[in-house]
């Protein structure tokens, strides 16, 4: 459905208000009525754009994932070396995740009741991350920073890196180990980079 500029604004308002409520009360305790009330609109306005609160939650998480990826991509573009790009990607992503309460709860597994909806979002997000890591590794090979031998592993290596970093994210969130975040990431990236170098 093609939306007018005014309708896009209403849709953004729905997501913004829903985001706050999900953050505060979680998915289970938030109702369509709560979202409509916080916007000062009737439920029919919500149902025009979304058929359920789960669909709104999906849209909120998708928006948060897009924002996190955008921040991480931007940070890699500002870094000069492939090693710095990997470090910037990882640290920026984890810091951005911490600020996104809904996404953070999904990563921590606190919103198990909606995990079925999350699978397709994670798949799309994973593909973006794998592509970005592939670009970083290709850049490292091209500028002589990484071994040319890893070129033949580019079909699987980026996915392994993304999965490894995802596991690290979950461990950090589960243990609330934020104060040591950068030092921990630095050592992981340093170990990873040693294996990528000539």
C-alpha positions, 0 to 999 in steps of 0.5 A: 500500500502506497502511503501519503506523507500524512499517513507516513507521519501517522505510521511513524507516530504509531511506532514511536508511541509503541516503542515507548510502551514496549520498552516500559511494559513489554509486548505481553502487557501492551495492548492496541488500546494502550498504543492508541490512547498514548497517541490520542487516537482510536484503535481503528487508526492502528488497525488501518496500518497494522493488524495486531500489536505483534505486527507493530512490535515487528515493525518497531524491532525492524526499525531498531535493527535498521538504526543499529545497522546504519550506525555500525555501517557508518562507523566502519566507513569512517575507519581507515584499516580493515582491523579498525573497521571490524572493531568499529563495527562490533563496538558500535553495534553493541553500544547501539543495541544497549540503547535499543531497549526492545531489541536488547530484550530480544537479544537477551531472550526476554521476549520469547513469546515473540521469537517466532516473529523475530526469525525473519527479521534476524535473517534479513539483518544477518544478511546485511551484517554478513555482507558488511563483514564480507566487504571489510574482509575484501577490503583487508585482502585488497590493501594487503592487511589480510592474507589473500588465502582467506579469499577462498573462504569468503563464502563462509568466513563472514558468517562465522565472524557474525555468528561469533560476535552475536554469541559475544553480544549475548554473553555480554548482555546476559552478564551485564559486563558493560564496563569492560566492553571495549577491552573485551571486544579489542581482545576478541578482534585482535585474536580474530585479526591475527588469524586473518593476517598474512 
